[in-house]
Amino acid sequence: MEELLYSVAGIILGFLSLYLTAYAKAKGKNKALEEDVSRLEDEKQRVIAKYQSELQELKRQHALDLEKRKYLYEEKRQQFTKFFSMLDEFQRRSYTLFGERFYPIMNQFVASYTGTSDEADQAAIADFNSGVQALFHELSEEQIRIANETNSIRLIASDEMDDLLNRLDEAVRESTNDASEMLKFMATPDFWEDQSLIVPYQKKAEESGILVKQCRDNIMSLMKRELQEI
C-alpha cells in the first residue's frame, strides 16, 4: 500500500512537473509574443511618424510650389500685359503722328515748293525733312521704351520668346526706317514729277508693317501658351 502511494505520488509529481514545464514554456512564448507585438507596435508608430513627417514636408513643398507658380504667373502676366499695352500705344502713336501731324507738314511743303526758285524749294525741302525727322524722333523715343520693356521681359522669358522678341525689335526698326524713306522720297522732285515712283516704297513699308504684326501675333500666342503652362 505504501509503495502504491509512492507510485501514485511519483506519477502526480511527474504530471505536475510536465505541466509546470509546459506552463513555463507557454509563459515564455506568451512573453516573447508580447515583446514581438510591442516591438511591432513601436515599429508601426515609427513608420506612421515618418510617413506623417514626409507627408507634411510634401504638403509644405507643394504649398511653396503653388505660391511660386502663382507669383511667376502674376509676374509674367503683368509684364506681358504692360508690354502689349506699350506696343499698342506705339502703333497708335504711329498712326496719330502720320495721320494727323504728317499731312500738315506735307501741305506746308506743297504750298512752299514752287519749282521755280531753287532757294525757296531747298528751304521747303529742308522744312519738310525737319518736320519728318521730328516725327521720327518721337517714334524713336517710343521704340526705346519698348526696347526697355522687352529687356524686362527677357529676364523671365523662354529662349523661344527671346528669339521672337529679337525678331520684333528688328521688324519695328525696319518698319520705321521704311516709313521714313518713303516720306523722305515724297519730298523729292522725282516724286512730284512721277508719283507712281512711290509704289515700291509703299510696298516695302506695307510688307514691313505686316511683319511687325506677325511678330506681335506670334509673341501673343506664345505668351498665352507660357502662362497656361505655369
C-alpha positions in Angstrom: 0.0 0.0 0.0 2.8 2.3 0.9 4.5 1.5 -2.4 1.3 2.2 -4.2 1.1 5.6 -2.6 4.7 6.4 -3.6 4.0 5.3 -7.1 0.9 7.5 -7.3 2.7 10.4 -5.8 5.5 10.0 -8.3 3.1 9.9 -11.2 1.3 13.0 -9.9 4.7 14.8 -9.4 5.7 13.7 -12.9 2.5 15.2 -14.4 2.9 18.3 -12.3 6.5 18.6 -13.5 5.3 18.3 -17.1 2.6 20.8 -16.5 4.9 23.3 -14.9 7.4 22.8 -17.7 4.7 23.2 -20.4 3.3 26.2 -18.5 6.8 27.8 -18.2 7.3 27.3 -22.0 3.9 28.7 -22.7 4.6 31.6 -20.4 7.8 32.2 -22.2 6.1 32.1 -25.6 3.5 34.5 -24.4 6.1 36.9 -23.1 8.1 36.6 -26.4 4.8 37.2 -28.3 4.0 40.2 -26.2 7.5 41.5 -26.8 7.1 40.9 -30.6 3.8 42.7 -30.5 5.2 45.6 -28.6 8.2 45.7 -31.0 5.9 45.6 -34.0 3.7 48.4 -32.5 6.8 50.5 -31.9 7.9 49.9 -35.5 4.4 50.7 -36.7 4.4 54.0 -34.8 7.9 54.9 -36.2 6.6 54.2 -39.7 3.5 56.3 -39.1 5.5 59.1 -37.6 8.0 59.0 -40.6 5.0 58.9 -43.1 3.3 61.9 -41.4 6.6 63.8 -41.3 7.2 63.1 -45.0 3.6 63.9 -45.8 3.8 67.3 -44.0 7.0 68.0 -45.9 5.4 67.2 -49.2 2.4 69.4 -48.3 4.8 72.2 -47.4 6.8 71.8 -50.7 3.5 71.7 -52.6 2.3 74.9 -51.0 5.6 76.6 -51.7 5.4 75.4 -55.3 1.9 76.7 -55.7 3.0 80.1 -54.3 6.0 80.2 -56.6 3.9 79.3 -59.6 1.3 81.9 -58.6 3.9 84.6 -58.2 5.5 83.6 -61.5 2.2 83.7 -63.3 1.2 87.1 -61.9 4.7 88.5 -62.7 4.6 87.2 -66.3 1.0 88.3 -66.8 1.8 91.8 -65.6 4.9 92.1 -67.7 3.1 90.7 -70.8 0.1 93.0 -70.3 2.3 96.0 -69.9 4.4 95.1 -72.9 1.4 94.8 -75.2 -0.1 98.0 -73.9 3.1 99.8 -74.8 3.3 98.1 -78.2 -0.3 99.0 -78.9 0.4 102.6 -77.7 3.4 102.7 -80.1 1.2 101.7 -83.0 -1.5 104.1 -82.0 1.0 107.0 -81.8 2.5 106.0 -85.1 -0.9 106.3 -86.7 -1.5 109.6 -84.9 1.8 111.0 -85.9 1.4 110.1 -89.6 -2.3 110.5 -89.8 -2.7 113.8 -88.0 0.7 115.5 -88.0 2.3 114.4 -91.2 -0.3 115.9 -93.6 0.1 119.5 -92.2 3.8 119.1 -92.8 3.1 117.8 -96.3 0.6 120.5 -97.1 3.1 123.2 -96.0 5.7 121.6 -98.3 3.3 121.6 -101.2 2.5 125.2 -100.6 6.1 126.3 -100.3 7.6 124.2 -103.1 7.1 126.1 -106.3 9.6 124.5 -108.6 10.6 128.0 -109.9 13.0 129.1 -107.2 15.9 126.8 -106.1 16.4 128.7 -102.9 12.7 128.6 -101.9 12.5 124.9 -103.0 15.5 123.9 -101.0 14.1 125.7 -97.9 10.8 123.9 -98.4 12.6 120.5 -98.6 14.6 121.4 -95.5 11.5 122.3 -93.6 9.8 119.1 -94.7 12.7 116.9 -93.7 13.0 118.7 -90.4 9.3 118.1 -89.7 9.6 114.4 -90.6 12.7 114.0 -88.5 10.9 115.4 -85.5 8.1 112.9 -86.0 10.6 110.0 -86.2 12.4 111.3 -83.2 9.2 110.9 -81.2 8.8 107.4 -82.6 12.4 106.6 -81.7 11.7 107.5 -78.1 8.7 105.1 -78.1 10.9 102.4 -79.6 13.4 102.9 -76.7 10.6 102.5 -74.2 9.5 99.3 -75.9 13.1 98.0 -76.1 13.5 98.7 -72.3 10.3 96.8 -71.6 11.4 94.0 -73.9 14.6 93.7 -71.8 12.5 93.3 -68.7 10.5 90.5 -70.3 13.7 88.7 -71.3 14.5 88.2 -67.6 11.5 85.8 -67.3 11.1 84.7 -70.9 12.0 81.4 -72.5 14.6 81.1 -75.3 11.8 80.9 -77.8 10.3 84.1 -76.5 13.6 85.8 -76.6 14.1 84.9 -80.2 10.6 86.3 -81.1 11.4 89.5 -79.2 14.6 89.9 -81.3 12.6 89.5 -84.4 10.0 92.0 -83.3 12.8 94.6 -82.4 14.3 94.1 -85.9 10.8 94.3 -87.6 9.9 97.5 -85.7 13.2 99.2 -86.7 12.8 98.1 -90.3 9.2 99.3 -90.5 10.2 102.7 -89.1 13.1 103.0 -91.5 10.9 102.0 -94.4 8.3 104.6 -93.5 11.0 107.2 -93.1 12.4 106.5 -96.5 9.0 106.7 -98.1 8.2 110.1 -96.5 11.6 111.5 -97.4 11.1 110.4 -101.0 7.8 112.3 -101.1 9.8 115.5 -100.6 11.9 115.0 -103.7 11.3 116.5 -107.2 11.3 112.9 -108.6 8.1 112.2 -106.7 6.3 115.3 -107.9 7.3 114.5 -111.5 6.2 110.9 -111.3 4.2 109.9 -108.2 4.0 106.3 -109.3 7.6 106.0 -108.2 6.3 105.9 -104.6 4.8 102.4 -105.2 8.0 100.4 -104.3 8.4 102.4 -101.1 4.7 101.8 -100.2 5.0 98.1 -100.9 8.1 97.8 -98.8 6.6 99.8 -95.9 3.4 97.6 -96.1 5.5 94.4 -96.0 7.5 95.5 -93.0 4.3 96.6 -91.3 2.8 93.1 -91.9 6.0 91.6 -90.5 5.6 93.6 -87.3 2.0 92.4 -86.9 3.1 88.8 -87.5 5.8 89.1 -84.8 3.3 90.7 -82.4 0.7 87.9 -83.0 3.4 85.2 -82.6 4.5 86.7 -79.3 1.0 87.0 -78.0 0.3 83.3 -78.9 3.5 82.2 -77.2 2.8 84.3 -74.1 -0.7 82.8 -73.7 0.9 79.3 -74.0 3.6 80.1 -71.4 1.0 81.4 -69.0 -1.1 78.2 -69.4 2.0 76.0 -68.8 2.8 77.6 -65.4 
